[in-house]
Amino acid sequence: MKVLSRAALTVTTLALVLTGACSSASPGPDASPSPTGRASHAAAAVAAATTPKVTKLLVVVEENHSLAQMKAGMPYTFRLAKRYGYATGYDAITHPSLPNYIAIAGGKTYGIDDDADPAAHQLGGRSVFGQAIANDRTAATYAQGMPSRCALTSSGDYAVRHNPWTYFVEERAQCRKHDLRMSRFAGDVTDGDLPRVGMVIPDLAHDAHDGTLKKADGWFKALMTQVFQGPDWTSGHLAVVLTADEDDRNHGNRVLTVVIHPSQSHHVVKARLDHYSLTRLYDDVAQLPYLHRAKGAASMTEAFGLPVR
């Protein structure tokens, strides 16, 4: 029998370990998270080289809390952050909420500085969702509490200002087809039909806007319990990013941003990132041109060593 070198044995062992991580149906946050978050960028790069490429991105946006507040008030979420990866230098763009959502979806704020409805801000540009569909990629948003697809006014706990696709008037037909009520989400997870470019929009009771961080944390736990059991996750092709639109205006607009993917292991990223970096990540996953300020933004793909392009 041919004897393997020590280097070859090391690579083989890493591949076996990471393959096991990818095949786990529900890894959860409690399987030996590192208390120090000591994994290096180099370790993440090794993991990325031996795991499947990210072909689907699902973003979840919470509300109005800083990095420190979310770390302290969302224990499940932060356990996931420590097990997989999170950024300590990620900033929102501005205040209030709406321009941050527009920045994520559109690559710029379009000069918006309020939270007005789509009737007041009829944007003519492209969103990451519309750009994906126009180029034969899948895209969808899932909005909790939304009364009908692509609803253009707030209702109950549904806040239209947190649903950015509704503002892009040239994509209204696409929005009416693919801006979905949350009831659709579970079936898409089970069937492996999550989109290439996706966003989940919790309602005001579950995004820490009107409700507590504890309630938002419980909601996210229920969401991820579903995701971890779905084939998009178990195949290794789905990455989930959780962030906040903005902080509470008292912490320099620095927010917790978590990256959940098998390529990440106790990975703490200190690079300066922002919402335009997230737009850029959407564009990387879709393999499409960078929208507006995403072109010059720091790369989350590189910062986290994600296997994308």
Residue pairs with C-beta under 8 A, 6 or more apart in sequence:
4 12
14 46
14 47
14 50
15 50
18 47
18 50
18 51
18 262
18 263
19 50
21 27
21 51
21 262
22 51
22 52
22 234
22 235
22 236
22 262
23 234
24 228
24 234
25 228
25 229
25 234
26 225
26 228
26 229
27 83
27 228
28 228
29 76
29 79
29 80
29 82
29 83
30 79
31 83
33 79
33 82
33 83
33 266
34 82
34 83
34 266
35 82
36 266
37 82
37 86
37 266
37 267
37 268
38 266
38 268
39 265
39 266
39 267
39 268
41 267
41 269
41 303
41 305
43 265
43 267
44 85
44 263
44 264
44 265
44 267
44 304
44 305
45 305
47 262
47 263
47 264
47 265
47 305
48 263
48 305
48 306
48 307
49 307
51 236
51 261
51 262
51 263
51 307
52 235
52 236
52 237
52 307
53 237
53 307
53 308
54 237
54 238
54 239
54 261
54 263
54 285
54 306
54 307
54 308
55 196
55 237
55 238
55 285
56 194
56 195
56 196
56 198
56 232
56 237
56 238
56 239
56 285
57 196
57 197
57 198
57 238
57 239
57 240
57 241
57 281
57 282
57 285
58 194
58 198
58 199
58 200
58 227
58 238
58 239
58 240
58 241
59 104
59 198
59 199
59 200
59 240
59 241
59 242
59 243
59 278
59 282
60 199
60 200
60 202
60 220
60 223
60 240
60 241
60 242
60 243
61 101
61 104
61 162
61 199
61 200
61 201
61 202
61 207
61 242
61 243
61 244
61 245
62 70
62 202
62 207
62 208
62 216
62 220
62 242
62 243
62 244
62 245
63 97
63 162
63 204
63 207
63 208
63 209
63 216
63 244
63 245
63 246
64 97
64 208
64 209
64 244
64 245
64 246
64 247
64 248
65 73
65 208
65 213
65 244
65 247
65 248
65 255
65 256
66 244
66 247
66 248
66 250
66 251
66 252
66 254
66 255
66 256
67 88
67 90
67 247
67 251
67 254
67 255
67 256
68 251
69 213
69 247
69 248
69 251
70 77
70 78
70 213
70 244
70 255
70 256
71 78
71 81
71 256
73 208
73 212
73 213
73 214
73 217
74 213
74 214
74 216
74 217
74 220
74 256
75 217
76 217
76 218
76 220
76 221
77 217
77 220
77 221
77 242
77 256
77 258
78 86
78 256
78 258
80 224
80 258
80 260
81 256
81 258
82 266
83 265
83 266
84 258
84 259
84 260
84 261
84 264
84 265
84 267
85 258
85 259
85 260
85 261
85 264
85 265
85 266
85 267
85 268
85 269
85 304
86 256
86 257
86 258
86 259
86 267
86 268
86 269
87 257
87 259
87 269
87 270
87 271
87 273
87 300
87 303
88 268
88 269
88 270
89 254
89 269
89 270
89 271
89 272
89 273
90 243
90 254
90 255
90 256
90 257
90 273
90 274
90 277
91 252
91 253
91 254
91 255
91 272
91 273
91 274
92 100
92 244
92 245
92 246
92 247
92 253
92 254
92 255
92 274
92 275
93 99
93 100
93 103
93 109
93 253
93 274
93 275
93 276
94 100
94 103
94 109
94 113
94 246
94 253
95 246
95 249
95 253
96 113
96 114
96 115
96 246
97 115
97 161
97 162
97 245
97 246
98 112
98 114
98 115
98 116
98 121
98 161
99 109
99 110
99 112
99 113
100 109
100 245
100 246
100 275
101 161
101 162
101 163
101 164
101 245
102 108
102 109
102 110
102 112
102 121
102 123
102 164
102 167
103 109
103 275
103 276
103 279
103 293
104 128
104 164
104 275
104 278
104 279
105 127
105 128
105 129
105 164
105 165
105 168
105 199
105 279
106 123
106 125
106 126
106 127
106 128
106 164
106 168
106 279
106 291
106 292
107 128
107 276
107 279
107 290
107 291
107 292
107 293
107 294
107 295
108 125
108 276
108 291
108 292
108 293
110 121
110 123
110 125
112 121
114 120
115 161
116 161
117 152
117 153
117 154
117 160
117 161
118 152
118 160
118 166
118 167
118 169
119 152
121 167
122 167
122 169
123 167
123 168
123 169
124 168
124 169
124 170
125 168
125 170
125 291
125 292
126 134
126 168
126 170
126 171
126 291
127 164
127 165
127 168
127 171
127 291
128 139
128 197
128 279
128 282
128 283
128 286
128 291
129 139
129 140
129 141
129 165
129 168
129 171
129 174
129 175
129 178
129 197
129 199
130 139
130 165
130 168
130 170
130 171
130 174
131 283
131 286
131 288
131 289
131 291
132 138
132 139
132 195
132 196
132 197
132 286
132 288
133 139
133 171
133 174
133 178
135 286
135 288
137 195
137 196
137 197
137 286
137 288
138 195
138 196
138 197
139 174
139 178
139 195
139 196
139 197
139 198
140 178
140 179
140 180
140 188
140 194
140 195
140 197
140 198
141 163
141 165
141 178
141 179
141 180
141 198
141 199
141 200
141 201
142 180
142 181
142 182
142 184
142 185
142 198
142 199
142 200
142 201
143 151
143 158
143 162
143 163
143 179
143 180
143 181
143 182
143 201
143 203
144 157
144 158
144 182
144 200
144 201
144 202
144 203
144 206
145 155
145 156
145 157
145 158
145 182
145 203
145 204
145 205
146 155
146 158
146 163
146 179
146 181
146 182
146 201
147 155
147 156
147 158
148 181
149 175
149 176
149 177
149 179
149 180
149 181
150 165
150 166
150 172
150 175
150 176
150 179
151 158
151 160
151 163
151 166
152 160
152 166
153 160
154 160
154 161
156 203
157 203
157 204
157 205
157 210
158 203
158 204
159 203
159 204
159 209
160 166
162 201
162 207
162 245
163 179
163 201
164 199
165 171
165 174
165 175
165 179
166 175
166 179
168 175
178 195
182 200
185 200
185 223
185 226
186 226
187 193
188 194
188 195
189 226
189 227
189 229
189 230
189 232
190 230
192 230
192 231
192 232
192 235
194 230
194 232
194 238
196 285
196 286
197 282
197 285
197 286
200 223
201 207
202 216
202 219
204 210
204 211
205 211
205 215
206 215
206 216
206 219
207 216
208 215
208 216
208 244
220 242
224 240
224 260
227 233
227 238
227 240
230 238
232 238
236 261
236 262
238 261
239 259
239 260
239 261
239 285
239 306
240 258
240 259
240 260
240 261
241 257
241 258
241 259
241 260
241 278
241 281
241 300
242 256
242 257
242 258
242 260
243 255
243 256
243 257
243 258
243 275
243 278
244 255
244 256
244 257
245 255
246 253
246 255
247 253
247 254
247 255
257 273
257 278
259 267
259 269
259 300
259 304
259 306
261 306
263 304
263 305
263 306
263 307
264 304
264 306
267 304
267 305
269 303
269 304
271 298
271 303
272 298
273 297
273 298
273 300
273 303
274 297
274 298
276 293
276 294
276 296
276 297
277 294
277 297
277 298
277 299
277 300
277 303
278 300
279 290
279 291
279 292
279 293
279 294
279 297
280 290
280 294
280 295
280 297
280 298
280 299
280 300
280 301
281 299
281 300
281 301
281 306
281 308
282 294
283 289
283 290
283 291
283 294
284 299
284 300
284 301
284 306
284 308
284 309
285 308
287 309
290 297
300 306
301 308
301 309
